[in-house]
Amino acid sequence: MNIGCPEGIDFFSSKDLGDWEKVLIKMMKRKKFHEFFKGVKKIGKGNFASVYLTQRLNDKVNFAVKAFQK
């Protein structure tokens, strides 16, 4: 099964997504998050989580990150 973009071009396979998930789980543990990313600003807030604009430190690429409160 391939996950396609809106134009119908194959983008990621299920295996690729699974591999990415494993990498992200390892990277996104709270204690290591700030080794890879810098928070820029809060861009949204809900009942259970906030969304932050962050920047990856090694290449300055911006991401939105949803942070859930325990």
PDB file of N, H, CA, C and O in Angstrom:
ATOM      1  N   MET A   1       0.845  -1.188   0.000  1.00  0.00           N
ATOM      2  CA  MET A   1       0.000   0.000   0.000  1.00  0.00           C
ATOM      3  C   MET A   1       0.882   1.241   0.000  1.00  0.00           C
ATOM      4  O   MET A   1       1.822   1.337   0.790  1.00  0.00           O
ATOM      5  N   ASN A   2       0.593   2.162  -0.855  1.00  0.00           N
ATOM      6  H   ASN A   2      -0.170   2.084  -1.497  1.00  0.00           H
ATOM      7  CA  ASN A   2       1.333   3.416  -0.901  1.00  0.00           C
ATOM      8  C   ASN A   2       0.414   4.563  -0.531  1.00  0.00           C
ATOM      9  O   ASN A   2      -0.753   4.597  -0.921  1.00  0.00           O
ATOM     10  N   ILE A   3       0.949   5.486   0.214  1.00  0.00           N
ATOM     11  H   ILE A   3       1.897   5.458   0.531  1.00  0.00           H
ATOM     12  CA  ILE A   3       0.218   6.693   0.570  1.00  0.00           C
ATOM     13  C   ILE A   3       0.530   7.712  -0.516  1.00  0.00           C
ATOM     14  O   ILE A   3       1.702   7.993  -0.768  1.00  0.00           O
ATOM     15  N   GLY A   4      -0.470   8.264  -1.154  1.00  0.00           N
ATOM     16  H   GLY A   4      -1.422   8.035  -0.949  1.00  0.00           H
ATOM     17  CA  GLY A   4      -0.222   9.180  -2.256  1.00  0.00           C
ATOM     18  C   GLY A   4      -0.497  10.615  -1.900  1.00  0.00           C
ATOM     19  O   GLY A   4      -1.266  10.903  -0.982  1.00  0.00           O
ATOM     20  N   CYS A   5       0.130  11.518  -2.626  1.00  0.00           N
ATOM     21  H   CYS A   5       0.754  11.285  -3.371  1.00  0.00           H
ATOM     22  CA  CYS A   5      -0.173  12.938  -2.476  1.00  0.00           C
ATOM     23  C   CYS A   5      -1.435  13.223  -3.274  1.00  0.00           C
ATOM     24  O   CYS A   5      -1.859  12.363  -4.045  1.00  0.00           O
ATOM     25  N   PRO A   6      -2.059  14.394  -3.128  1.00  0.00           N
ATOM     26  CA  PRO A   6      -3.333  14.679  -3.793  1.00  0.00           C
ATOM     27  C   PRO A   6      -3.298  14.489  -5.303  1.00  0.00           C
ATOM     28  O   PRO A   6      -4.334  14.190  -5.898  1.00  0.00           O
ATOM     29  N   GLU A   7      -2.150  14.651  -5.938  1.00  0.00           N
ATOM     30  H   GLU A   7      -1.309  14.894  -5.454  1.00  0.00           H
ATOM     31  CA  GLU A   7      -2.052  14.493  -7.380  1.00  0.00           C
ATOM     32  C   GLU A   7      -2.002  13.030  -7.790  1.00  0.00           C
ATOM     33  O   GLU A   7      -1.986  12.719  -8.981  1.00  0.00           O
ATOM     34  N   GLY A   8      -1.977  12.121  -6.802  1.00  0.00           N
ATOM     35  H   GLY A   8      -1.990  12.375  -5.835  1.00  0.00           H
ATOM     36  CA  GLY A   8      -1.962  10.699  -7.088  1.00  0.00           C
ATOM     37  C   GLY A   8      -0.572  10.117  -7.264  1.00  0.00           C
ATOM     38  O   GLY A   8      -0.446   8.937  -7.590  1.00  0.00           O
ATOM     39  N   ILE A   9       0.469  10.899  -7.061  1.00  0.00           N
ATOM     40  H   ILE A   9       0.367  11.857  -6.796  1.00  0.00           H
ATOM     41  CA  ILE A   9       1.834  10.407  -7.176  1.00  0.00           C
ATOM     42  C   ILE A   9       2.186   9.708  -5.874  1.00  0.00           C
ATOM     43  O   ILE A   9       1.966  10.256  -4.794  1.00  0.00           O
ATOM     44  N   ASP A  10       2.737   8.493  -5.970  1.00  0.00           N
ATOM     45  H   ASP A  10       2.916   8.048  -6.847  1.00  0.00           H
ATOM     46  CA  ASP A  10       3.125   7.775  -4.753  1.00  0.00           C
ATOM     47  C   ASP A  10       4.177   8.561  -4.004  1.00  0.00           C
ATOM     48  O   ASP A  10       5.141   9.048  -4.596  1.00  0.00           O
ATOM     49  N   PHE A  11       3.993   8.685  -2.701  1.00  0.00           N
ATOM     50  H   PHE A  11       3.211   8.289  -2.220  1.00  0.00           H
ATOM     51  CA  PHE A  11       4.866   9.530  -1.894  1.00  0.00           C
ATOM     52  C   PHE A  11       5.653   8.711  -0.890  1.00  0.00           C
ATOM     53  O   PHE A  11       6.883   8.757  -0.890  1.00  0.00           O
ATOM     54  N   PHE A  12       4.970   7.961  -0.033  1.00  0.00           N
ATOM     55  H   PHE A  12       3.970   7.924  -0.034  1.00  0.00           H
ATOM     56  CA  PHE A  12       5.609   7.109   0.964  1.00  0.00           C
ATOM     57  C   PHE A  12       4.938   5.750   0.950  1.00  0.00           C
ATOM     58  O   PHE A  12       3.722   5.657   0.784  1.00  0.00           O
ATOM     59  N   SER A  13       5.711   4.708   1.119  1.00  0.00           N
ATOM     60  H   SER A  13       6.699   4.783   1.254  1.00  0.00           H
ATOM     61  CA  SER A  13       5.130   3.381   1.318  1.00  0.00           C
ATOM     62  C   SER A  13       4.849   3.199   2.808  1.00  0.00           C
ATOM     63  O   SER A  13       5.323   3.976   3.636  1.00  0.00           O
ATOM     64  N   SER A  14       4.083   2.178   3.137  1.00  0.00           N
ATOM     65  H   SER A  14       3.698   1.547   2.464  1.00  0.00           H
ATOM     66  CA  SER A  14       3.796   1.896   4.549  1.00  0.00           C
ATOM     67  C   SER A  14       5.073   1.577   5.305  1.00  0.00           C
ATOM     68  O   SER A  14       5.219   1.966   6.464  1.00  0.00           O
ATOM     69  N   LYS A  15       6.009   0.870   4.661  1.00  0.00           N
ATOM     70  H   LYS A  15       5.891   0.555   3.720  1.00  0.00           H
ATOM     71  CA  LYS A  15       7.283   0.556   5.305  1.00  0.00           C
ATOM     72  C   LYS A  15       8.054   1.833   5.601  1.00  0.00           C
ATOM     73  O   LYS A  15       8.628   1.970   6.682  1.00  0.00           O
ATOM     74  N   ASP A  16       8.077   2.779   4.648  1.00  0.00           N
ATOM     75  H   ASP A  16       7.611   2.668   3.770  1.00  0.00           H
ATOM     76  CA  ASP A  16       8.768   4.053   4.862  1.00  0.00           C
ATOM     77  C   ASP A  16       8.168   4.783   6.051  1.00  0.00           C
ATOM     78  O   ASP A  16       8.897   5.317   6.888  1.00  0.00           O
ATOM     79  N   LEU A  17       6.848   4.810   6.130  1.00  0.00           N
ATOM     80  H   LEU A  17       6.256   4.376   5.451  1.00  0.00           H
ATOM     81  CA  LEU A  17       6.192   5.494   7.241  1.00  0.00           C
ATOM     82  C   LEU A  17       6.511   4.818   8.562  1.00  0.00           C
ATOM     83  O   LEU A  17       6.718   5.496   9.569  1.00  0.00           O
ATOM     84  N   GLY A  18       6.553   3.496   8.574  1.00  0.00           N
ATOM     85  H   GLY A  18       6.385   2.946   7.756  1.00  0.00           H
ATOM     86  CA  GLY A  18       6.908   2.774   9.789  1.00  0.00           C
ATOM     87  C   GLY A  18       8.333   3.070  10.229  1.00  0.00           C
ATOM     88  O   GLY A  18       8.606   3.234  11.418  1.00  0.00           O
ATOM     89  N   ASP A  19       9.247   3.136   9.249  1.00  0.00           N
ATOM     90  H   ASP A  19       9.024   3.002   8.284  1.00  0.00           H
ATOM     91  CA  ASP A  19      10.639   3.468   9.564  1.00  0.00           C
ATOM     92  C   ASP A  19      10.743   4.874  10.139  1.00  0.00           C
ATOM     93  O   ASP A  19      11.457   5.096  11.117  1.00  0.00           O
ATOM     94  N   TRP A  20      10.030   5.823   9.534  1.00  0.00           N
ATOM     95  H   TRP A  20       9.450   5.642   8.740  1.00  0.00           H
ATOM     96  CA  TRP A  20      10.038   7.201  10.039  1.00  0.00           C
ATOM     97  C   TRP A  20       9.470   7.267  11.453  1.00  0.00           C
ATOM     98  O   TRP A  20       9.981   7.990  12.309  1.00  0.00           O
ATOM     99  N   GLU A  21       8.412   6.506  11.680  1.00  0.00           N
ATOM    100  H   GLU A  21       7.997   5.919  10.985  1.00  0.00           H
ATOM    101  CA  GLU A  21       7.800   6.507  13.011  1.00  0.00           C
ATOM    102  C   GLU A  21       8.804   6.057  14.069  1.00  0.00           C
ATOM    103  O   GLU A  21       8.887   6.659  15.139  1.00  0.00           O
ATOM    104  N   LYS A  22       9.564   5.004  13.776  1.00  0.00           N
ATOM    105  H   LYS A  22       9.497   4.516  12.907  1.00  0.00           H
ATOM    106  CA  LYS A  22      10.558   4.512  14.731  1.00  0.00           C
ATOM    107  C   LYS A  22      11.620   5.569  15.015  1.00  0.00           C
ATOM    108  O   LYS A  22      12.012   5.765  16.165  1.00  0.00           O
ATOM    109  N   VAL A  23      12.082   6.245  13.973  1.00  0.00           N
ATOM    110  H   VAL A  23      11.764   6.085  13.038  1.00  0.00           H
ATOM    111  CA  VAL A  23      13.099   7.292  14.144  1.00  0.00           C
ATOM    112  C   VAL A  23      12.538   8.440  14.972  1.00  0.00           C
ATOM    113  O   VAL A  23      13.194   8.932  15.890  1.00  0.00           O
ATOM    114  N   LEU A  24      11.321   8.867  14.643  1.00  0.00           N
ATOM    115  H   LEU A  24      10.787   8.468  13.897  1.00  0.00           H
ATOM    116  CA  LEU A  24      10.720   9.997  15.361  1.00  0.00           C
ATOM    117  C   LEU A  24      10.461   9.664  16.823  1.00  0.00           C
ATOM    118  O   LEU A  24      10.641  10.520  17.689  1.00  0.00           O
ATOM    119  N   ILE A  25      10.045   8.446  17.112  1.00  0.00           N
ATOM    120  H   ILE A  25       9.899   7.750  16.408  1.00  0.00           H
ATOM    121  CA  ILE A  25       9.817   8.055  18.501  1.00  0.00           C
ATOM    122  C   ILE A  25      11.106   8.180  19.295  1.00  0.00           C
ATOM    123  O   ILE A  25      11.102   8.678  20.421  1.00  0.00           O
ATOM    124  N   LYS A  26      12.215   7.727  18.707  1.00  0.00           N
ATOM    125  H   LYS A  26      12.218   7.322  17.793  1.00  0.00           H
ATOM    126  CA  LYS A  26      13.502   7.830  19.393  1.00  0.00           C
ATOM    127  C   LYS A  26      13.911   9.289  19.594  1.00  0.00           C
ATOM    128  O   LYS A  26      14.424   9.655  20.652  1.00  0.00           O
ATOM    129  N   MET A  27      13.681  10.125  18.567  1.00  0.00           N
ATOM    130  H   MET A  27      13.265   9.828  17.708  1.00  0.00           H
ATOM    131  CA  MET A  27      14.123  11.518  18.625  1.00  0.00           C
ATOM    132  C   MET A  27      13.241  12.393  19.504  1.00  0.00           C
ATOM    133  O   MET A  27      13.738  13.342  20.111  1.00  0.00           O
ATOM    134  N   MET A  28      11.963  12.106  19.587  1.00  0.00           N
ATOM    135  H   MET A  28      11.560  11.336  19.093  1.00  0.00           H
ATOM    136  CA  MET A  28      11.025  13.033  20.189  1.00  0.00           C
ATOM    137  C   MET A  28      10.788  12.827  21.673  1.00  0.00           C
ATOM    138  O   MET A  28       9.921  13.486  22.246  1.00  0.00           O
ATOM    139  N   LYS A  29      11.514  11.954  22.300  1.00  0.00           N
ATOM    140  H   LYS A  29      12.219  11.419  21.835  1.00  0.00           H
ATOM    141  CA  LYS A  29      11.360  11.845  23.748  1.00  0.00           C
ATOM    142  C   LYS A  29      11.704  13.193  24.344  1.00  0.00           C
ATOM    143  O   LYS A  29      12.675  13.830  23.936  1.00  0.00           O
ATOM    144  N   ARG A  30      10.930  13.619  25.283  1.00  0.00           N
ATOM    145  H   ARG A  30      10.141  13.101  25.614  1.00  0.00           H
ATOM    146  CA  ARG A  30      11.010  14.984  25.798  1.00  0.00           C
ATOM    147  C   ARG A  30      12.421  15.399  26.205  1.00  0.00           C
ATOM    148  O   ARG A  30      12.840  16.520  25.917  1.00  0.00           O
ATOM    149  N   LYS A  31      13.146  14.527  26.858  1.00  0.00           N
ATOM    150  H   LYS A  31      12.806  13.616  27.092  1.00  0.00           H
ATOM    151  CA  LYS A  31      14.466  14.905  27.341  1.00  0.00           C
ATOM    152  C   LYS A  31      15.449  15.161  26.203  1.00  0.00           C
ATOM    153  O   LYS A  31      16.430  15.879  26.397  1.00  0.00           O
ATOM    154  N   LYS A  32      15.211  14.591  25.017  1.00  0.00           N
ATOM    155  H   LYS A  32      14.414  14.008  24.860  1.00  0.00           H
ATOM    156  CA  LYS A  32      16.124  14.785  23.894  1.00  0.00           C
ATOM    157  C   LYS A  32      15.605  15.800  22.879  1.00  0.00           C
ATOM    158  O   LYS A  32      16.351  16.221  21.995  1.00  0.00           O
ATOM    159  N   PHE A  33      14.358  16.194  22.989  1.00  0.00           N
ATOM    160  H   PHE A  33      13.751  15.852  23.707  1.00  0.00           H
ATOM    161  CA  PHE A  33      13.753  17.067  21.991  1.00  0.00           C
ATOM    162  C   PHE A  33      14.579  18.332  21.765  1.00  0.00           C
ATOM    163  O   PHE A  33      14.809  18.726  20.621  1.00  0.00           O
ATOM    164  N   HIS A  34      15.022  18.961  22.836  1.00  0.00           N
ATOM    165  H   HIS A  34      14.835  18.641  23.765  1.00  0.00           H
ATOM    166  CA  HIS A  34      15.732  20.232  22.730  1.00  0.00           C
ATOM    167  C   HIS A  34      17.176  20.074  22.237  1.00  0.00           C
ATOM    168  O   HIS A  34      17.855  21.067  21.979  1.00  0.00           O
ATOM    169  N   GLU A  35      17.635  18.847  22.109  1.00  0.00           N
ATOM    170  H   GLU A  35      17.084  18.040  22.319  1.00  0.00           H
ATOM    171  CA  GLU A  35      18.938  18.621  21.482  1.00  0.00           C
ATOM    172  C   GLU A  35      18.838  18.769  19.964  1.00  0.00           C
ATOM    173  O   GLU A  35      19.837  19.042  19.299  1.00  0.00           O
ATOM    174  N   PHE A  36      17.630  18.587  19.413  1.00  0.00           N
ATOM    175  H   PHE A  36      16.818  18.365  19.953  1.00  0.00           H
ATOM    176  CA  PHE A  36      17.427  18.610  17.969  1.00  0.00           C
ATOM    177  C   PHE A  36      16.643  19.820  17.470  1.00  0.00           C
ATOM    178  O   PHE A  36      16.788  20.225  16.317  1.00  0.00           O
ATOM    179  N   PHE A  37      15.811  20.399  18.341  1.00  0.00           N
ATOM    180  H   PHE A  37      15.693  20.071  19.279  1.00  0.00           H
ATOM    181  CA  PHE A  37      14.913  21.473  17.924  1.00  0.00           C
ATOM    182  C   PHE A  37      14.963  22.654  18.886  1.00  0.00           C
ATOM    183  O   PHE A  37      15.246  22.497  20.073  1.00  0.00           O
ATOM    184  N   LYS A  38      14.684  23.836  18.349  1.00  0.00           N
ATOM    185  H   LYS A  38      14.454  23.963  17.385  1.00  0.00           H
ATOM    186  CA  LYS A  38      14.583  25.054  19.152  1.00  0.00           C
ATOM    187  C   LYS A  38      13.154  25.577  18.998  1.00  0.00           C
ATOM    188  O   LYS A  38      12.654  25.705  17.880  1.00  0.00           O
ATOM    189  N   GLY A  39      12.504  25.875  20.114  1.00  0.00           N
ATOM    190  H   GLY A  39      12.910  25.771  21.022  1.00  0.00           H
ATOM    191  CA  GLY A  39      11.175  26.460  20.052  1.00  0.00           C
ATOM    192  C   GLY A  39      11.253  27.901  19.576  1.00  0.00           C
ATOM    193  O   GLY A  39      12.081  28.674  20.059  1.00  0.00           O
ATOM    194  N   VAL A  40      10.393  28.267  18.628  1.00  0.00           N
ATOM    195  H   VAL A  40       9.721  27.640  18.236  1.00  0.00           H
ATOM    196  CA  VAL A  40      10.379  29.632  18.107  1.00  0.00           C
ATOM    197  C   VAL A  40       9.241  30.421  18.744  1.00  0.00           C
ATOM    198  O   VAL A  40       9.461  31.491  19.311  1.00  0.00           O
ATOM    199  N   LYS A  41       8.002  29.878  18.648  1.00  0.00           N
ATOM    200  H   LYS A  41       7.823  29.008  18.187  1.00  0.00           H
ATOM    201  CA  LYS A  41       6.867  30.542  19.289  1.00  0.00           C
ATOM    202  C   LYS A  41       5.674  29.605  19.341  1.00  0.00           C
ATOM    203  O   LYS A  41       5.588  28.650  18.570  1.00  0.00           O
ATOM    204  N   LYS A  42       4.752  29.884  20.256  1.00  0.00           N
ATOM    205  H   LYS A  42       4.822  30.660  20.883  1.00  0.00           H
ATOM    206  CA  LYS A  42       3.503  29.129  20.350  1.00  0.00           C
ATOM    207  C   LYS A  42       2.573  29.645  19.250  1.00  0.00           C
ATOM    208  O   LYS A  42       2.381  30.853  19.111  1.00  0.00           O
ATOM    209  N   ILE A  43       1.998  28.727  18.471  1.00  0.00           N
ATOM    210  H   ILE A  43       2.155  27.746  18.584  1.00  0.00           H
ATOM    211  CA  ILE A  43       1.122  29.141  17.377  1.00  0.00           C
ATOM    212  C   ILE A  43      -0.319  28.666  17.554  1.00  0.00           C
ATOM    213  O   ILE A  43      -1.185  28.991  16.742  1.00  0.00           O
ATOM    214  N   GLY A  44      -0.579  27.896  18.617  1.00  0.00           N
ATOM    215  H   GLY A  44       0.124  27.632  19.277  1.00  0.00           H
ATOM    216  CA  GLY A  44      -1.948  27.457  18.866  1.00  0.00           C
ATOM    217  C   GLY A  44      -2.062  26.765  20.200  1.00  0.00           C
ATOM    218  O   GLY A  44      -1.069  26.304  20.762  1.00  0.00           O
ATOM    219  N   LYS A  45      -3.313  26.692  20.719  1.00  0.00           N
ATOM    220  H   LYS A  45      -4.120  27.066  20.262  1.00  0.00           H
ATOM    221  CA  LYS A  45      -3.543  26.040  22.006  1.00  0.00           C
ATOM    222  C   LYS A  45      -4.947  25.473  22.010  1.00  0.00           C
ATOM    223  O   LYS A  45      -5.900  26.113  21.568  1.00  0.00           O
ATOM    224  N   GLY A  46      -5.052  24.250  22.521  1.00  0.00           N
ATOM    225  H   GLY A  46      -4.277  23.730  22.880  1.00  0.00           H
ATOM    226  CA  GLY A  46      -6.348  23.595  22.683  1.00  0.00           C
ATOM    227  C   GLY A  46      -6.529  23.178  24.117  1.00  0.00           C
ATOM    228  O   GLY A  46      -5.792  23.625  24.997  1.00  0.00           O
ATOM    229  N   ASN A  47      -7.517  22.310  24.369  1.00  0.00           N
ATOM    230  H   ASN A  47      -8.116  21.946  23.655  1.00  0.00           H
ATOM    231  CA  ASN A  47      -7.787  21.850  25.733  1.00  0.00           C
ATOM    232  C   ASN A  47      -6.697  20.942  26.280  1.00  0.00           C
ATOM    233  O   ASN A  47      -6.427  20.949  27.481  1.00  0.00           O
ATOM    234  N   PHE A  48      -6.062  20.155  25.398  1.00  0.00           N
ATOM    235  H   PHE A  48      -6.281  20.150  24.422  1.00  0.00           H
ATOM    236  CA  PHE A  48      -5.113  19.149  25.868  1.00  0.00           C
ATOM    237  C   PHE A  48      -3.700  19.333  25.333  1.00  0.00           C
ATOM    238  O   PHE A  48      -2.782  18.649  25.784  1.00  0.00           O
ATOM    239  N   ALA A  49      -3.506  20.228  24.395  1.00  0.00           N
ATOM    240  H   ALA A  49      -4.252  20.784  24.029  1.00  0.00           H
ATOM    241  CA  ALA A  49      -2.186  20.368  23.781  1.00  0.00           C
ATOM    242  C   ALA A  49      -1.969  21.786  23.270  1.00  0.00           C
ATOM    243  O   ALA A  49      -2.915  22.550  23.080  1.00  0.00           O
ATOM    244  N   SER A  50      -0.718  22.111  23.057  1.00  0.00           N
ATOM    245  H   SER A  50       0.051  21.490  23.211  1.00  0.00           H
ATOM    246  CA  SER A  50      -0.330  23.372  22.429  1.00  0.00           C
ATOM    247  C   SER A  50       0.488  23.052  21.189  1.00  0.00           C
ATOM    248  O   SER A  50       1.132  22.005  21.120  1.00  0.00           O
ATOM    249  N   VAL A  51       0.466  23.947  20.212  1.00  0.00           N
ATOM    250  H   VAL A  51      -0.057  24.797  20.268  1.00  0.00           H
ATOM    251  CA  VAL A  51       1.236  23.763  18.984  1.00  0.00           C
ATOM    252  C   VAL A  51       2.287  24.859  18.923  1.00  0.00           C
ATOM    253  O   VAL A  51       1.996  26.039  19.119  1.00  0.00           O
ATOM    254  N   TYR A  52       3.510  24.442  18.649  1.00  0.00           N
ATOM    255  H   TYR A  52       3.747  23.483  18.490  1.00  0.00           H
ATOM    256  CA  TYR A  52       4.638  25.371  18.612  1.00  0.00           C
ATOM    257  C   TYR A  52       5.310  25.344  17.247  1.00  0.00           C
ATOM    258  O   TYR A  52       5.420  24.293  16.615  1.00  0.00           O
ATOM    259  N   LEU A  53       5.754  26.508  16.803  1.00  0.00           N
ATOM    260  H   LEU A  53       5.665  27.362  17.316  1.00  0.00           H
ATOM    261  CA  LEU A  53       6.641  26.587  15.659  1.00  0.00           C
ATOM    262  C   LEU A  53       8.031  26.297  16.193  1.00  0.00           C
ATOM    263  O   LEU A  53       8.495  26.965  17.117  1.00  0.00           O
ATOM    264  N   THR A  54       8.699  25.303  15.616  1.00  0.00           N
ATOM    265  H   THR A  54       8.322  24.760  14.866  1.00  0.00           H
ATOM    266  CA  THR A  54      10.033  24.936  16.054  1.00  0.00           C
ATOM    267  C   THR A  54      10.980  24.938  14.866  1.00  0.00           C
ATOM    268  O   THR A  54      10.549  24.925  13.713  1.00  0.00           O
ATOM    269  N   GLN A  55      12.258  24.954  15.154  1.00  0.00           N
ATOM    270  H   GLN A  55      12.608  24.964  16.091  1.00  0.00           H
ATOM    271  CA  GLN A  55      13.266  24.943  14.107  1.00  0.00           C
ATOM    272  C   GLN A  55      14.279  23.842  14.415  1.00  0.00           C
ATOM    273  O   GLN A  55      14.837  23.779  15.510  1.00  0.00           O
ATOM    274  N   ARG A  56      14.505  22.971  13.420  1.00  0.00           N
ATOM    275  H   ARG A  56      14.052  23.022  12.530  1.00  0.00           H
ATOM    276  CA  ARG A  56      15.502  21.920  13.589  1.00  0.00           C
ATOM    277  C   ARG A  56      16.871  22.568  13.586  1.00  0.00           C
ATOM    278  O   ARG A  56      17.185  23.356  12.694  1.00  0.00           O
ATOM    279  N   LEU A  57      17.688  22.245  14.572  1.00  0.00           N
ATOM    280  H   LEU A  57      17.433  21.605  15.297  1.00  0.00           H
ATOM    281  CA  LEU A  57      18.958  22.936  14.775  1.00  0.00           C
ATOM    282  C   LEU A  57      19.989  22.664  13.688  1.00  0.00           C
ATOM    283  O   LEU A  57      20.759  23.560  13.341  1.00  0.00           O
ATOM    284  N   ASN A  58      20.025  21.452  13.142  1.00  0.00           N
ATOM    285  H   ASN A  58      19.400  20.724  13.423  1.00  0.00           H
ATOM    286  CA  ASN A  58      21.091  21.146  12.193  1.00  0.00           C
ATOM    287  C   ASN A  58      20.915  21.773  10.818  1.00  0.00           C
ATOM    288  O   ASN A  58      21.907  21.993  10.123  1.00  0.00           O
ATOM    289  N   ASP A  59      19.668  22.074  10.395  1.00  0.00           N
ATOM    290  H   ASP A  59      18.862  21.896  10.960  1.00  0.00           H
ATOM    291  CA  ASP A  59      19.489  22.652   9.056  1.00  0.00           C
ATOM    292  C   ASP A  59      18.506  23.827   9.000  1.00  0.00           C
ATOM    293  O   ASP A  59      18.182  24.315   7.917  1.00  0.00           O
ATOM    294  N   LYS A  60      18.035  24.276  10.162  1.00  0.00           N
ATOM    295  H   LYS A  60      18.298  23.879  11.042  1.00  0.00           H
ATOM    296  CA  LYS A  60      17.165  25.457  10.274  1.00  0.00           C
ATOM    297  C   LYS A  60      15.809  25.303   9.571  1.00  0.00           C
ATOM    298  O   LYS A  60      15.192  26.305   9.210  1.00  0.00           O
ATOM    299  N   VAL A  61      15.336  24.066   9.373  1.00  0.00           N
ATOM    300  H   VAL A  61      15.836  23.252   9.666  1.00  0.00           H
ATOM    301  CA  VAL A  61      14.023  23.828   8.771  1.00  0.00           C
ATOM    302  C   VAL A  61      12.965  23.985   9.857  1.00  0.00           C
ATOM    303  O   VAL A  61      13.151  23.496  10.971  1.00  0.00           O
ATOM    304  N   ASN A  62      11.851  24.662   9.550  1.00  0.00           N
ATOM    305  H   ASN A  62      11.699  25.059   8.645  1.00  0.00           H
ATOM    306  CA  ASN A  62      10.774  24.905  10.505  1.00  0.00           C
ATOM    307  C   ASN A  62       9.755  23.773  10.492  1.00  0.00           C
ATOM    308  O   ASN A  62       9.468  23.197   9.443  1.00  0.00           O
ATOM    309  N   PHE A  63       9.214  23.459  11.662  1.00  0.00           N
ATOM    310  H   PHE A  63       9.447  23.927  12.515  1.00  0.00           H
ATOM    311  CA  PHE A  63       8.187  22.444  11.834  1.00  0.00           C
ATOM    312  C   PHE A  63       7.161  22.940  12.832  1.00  0.00           C
ATOM    313  O   PHE A  63       7.466  23.767  13.692  1.00  0.00           O
ATOM    314  N   ALA A  64       5.937  22.429  12.716  1.00  0.00           N
ATOM    315  H   ALA A  64       5.690  21.757  12.018  1.00  0.00           H
ATOM    316  CA  ALA A  64       4.928  22.623  13.751  1.00  0.00           C
ATOM    317  C   ALA A  64       4.948  21.373  14.624  1.00  0.00           C
ATOM    318  O   ALA A  64       4.934  20.255  14.110  1.00  0.00           O
ATOM    319  N   VAL A  65       4.980  21.557  15.933  1.00  0.00           N
ATOM    320  H   VAL A  65       4.991  22.466  16.351  1.00  0.00           H
ATOM    321  CA  VAL A  65       5.036  20.432  16.878  1.00  0.00           C
ATOM    322  C   VAL A  65       3.896  20.584  17.871  1.00  0.00           C
ATOM    323  O   VAL A  65       3.723  21.635  18.489  1.00  0.00           O
ATOM    324  N   LYS A  66       3.119  19.509  18.012  1.00  0.00           N
ATOM    325  H   LYS A  66       3.260  18.655  17.510  1.00  0.00           H
ATOM    326  CA  LYS A  66       2.029  19.509  18.987  1.00  0.00           C
ATOM    327  C   LYS A  66       2.549  18.881  20.271  1.00  0.00           C
ATOM    328  O   LYS A  66       3.026  17.746  20.263  1.00  0.00           O
ATOM    329  N   ALA A  67       2.458  19.613  21.366  1.00  0.00           N
ATOM    330  H   ALA A  67       2.070  20.535  21.372  1.00  0.00           H
ATOM    331  CA  ALA A  67       2.942  19.147  22.664  1.00  0.00           C
ATOM    332  C   ALA A  67       1.758  18.890  23.578  1.00  0.00           C
ATOM    333  O   ALA A  67       1.009  19.808  23.912  1.00  0.00           O
ATOM    334  N   PHE A  68       1.593  17.635  23.981  1.00  0.00           N
ATOM    335  H   PHE A  68       2.201  16.890  23.709  1.00  0.00           H
ATOM    336  CA  PHE A  68       0.517  17.249  24.880  1.00  0.00           C
ATOM    337  C   PHE A  68       0.981  17.370  26.322  1.00  0.00           C
ATOM    338  O   PHE A  68       2.135  17.089  26.646  1.00  0.00           O
ATOM    339  N   GLN A  69       0.065  17.790  27.179  1.00  0.00           N
ATOM    340  H   GLN A  69      -0.872  18.018  26.916  1.00  0.00           H
ATOM    341  CA  GLN A  69       0.376  17.885  28.590  1.00  0.00           C
ATOM    342  C   GLN A  69      -0.058  16.601  29.280  1.00  0.00           C
ATOM    343  O   GLN A  69      -1.141  16.083  29.010  1.00  0.00           O
ATOM    344  N   LYS A  70       0.779  16.089  30.164  1.00  0.00           N
ATOM    345  H   LYS A  70       1.660  16.509  30.383  1.00  0.00           H
ATOM    346  CA  LYS A  70       0.427  14.867  30.903  1.00  0.00           C
ATOM    347  C   LYS A  70      -0.469  15.197  32.050  1.00  0.00           C
ATOM    348  O   LYS A  70      -0.875  14.303  32.793  1.00  0.00           O
TER     349      LYS A  70
END
